């Protein structure tokens, strides 16, 4: 049976893109122009572009048109952590580490080997964590402005696992969740896996557009609001106390659960109180030690309203049974002896140094970011192509992320995110100079 004519057109355009006859960043004809050129219906032209988009060959941008993607950028770039060549500077993922952290681990392991009940670490643990470990986390949260009973705390395998069990325990497939139009890619991955209906909320310079959020809640059955009020990833803003109060008011009026992601909150000195401190009955607070201590230390925690705790505990049992006892014991030892506080303070200073370096090396470019954040957002001109700039930087052995992994709306802005915490300062300085040259050549020419 002969292939439908539109399939032949899809194949021809795909071949032109893969062979380079259609260059990355090229604007394709409008749906109507393609239909006229090929003698097909407009609806068929739309189907052609939809198939090319599903193949990862083009991107459709509302109000701007359809563009050829740079297919040298691997699928999942910015979401999936892929192997980075030894000569590549990774400005894609953050895994900040400080000199001496390995020595801290050696010391902790020696101390644990000569003291305590090691036999207990070889057995199953309570699903939500041992009472003494949850008490350690409760004391840690008090330093973040949250007074919480240890019975409301559950220990997870990192903050990502904390978000996963929160979704599994509190939401169902098809539920509407309000998210920022640019948000943490890991939450997008979870939302896709659990078939949630993400509704993007436009962002302002200082946080989400709360008028838009209220309108959404008034018109759709929003079941949850996912938010990063203290150090938003990727935009770096910190929501004001006034806006936090209003967000809580919207949630109380319309009933959605608040999911507060505080993974990067430790980088901000004296922020407004967390949402979980003001509205503990409607907020699930999720954080961990991967960013503040080490990405390999997969210890996260969830603070939940009492009615949600049993479902969360069952979900931990179903997904992982319990957090590994050894890593949890090390983490809680460091919470209690001040090591975590010390490392967090040093990393705040380190992040400030790196942000200052970014502003020095990329002076004059429209940077967006918090002064003590480990990432910076670089918007590009409307006629620039972030995937082309990313491909250029990849060829120059620098890995960065476009806006695509962060985008929840139909419009993907032309921008890149620079993660600053995964390389030494000299390498970062050199990489930033390369980013500046490439950006000027590709985007600001």
Secondary structure, DSSP 8 states (H G I E B T S, - for coil): ----HHHHHHHHHHHHHHHTSS-TT-B---HHHHHHHHT--HHHHHHHHHHHHHTTSEEEETTTEEEE--TTS-TTBTTB-----TT-EE-SS-----TTHHHHHHHHHHHHHTSS-GGGGGS---TT--HHHHHHHHHHHHHTT----GGGEEEESSHHHHHHHHHHHH--TT-EEEEESB--HHHHHHHHHTT-EEEEE-B-SSSB-HHHHHHHHHHS-EEEEEE--BS-TTT--B--HHHHHHHHHHHHHH--EEEEE-TTGGGSTT----HHHH-TTTEEEEEESTTTT-TT---EEEE--HHHHHHHHHHHHHHTSS--HHHHHHHHHHHHHTHHHHHHHHHHHHHHHHHHHHHHHTTTS-EE--TT-SEEEEE--TT--HHHHHHHHHHTTEE-EESGGGB-SS---SEEEEE-SSS-HHHHHHHHHHHHHHHHHHT--
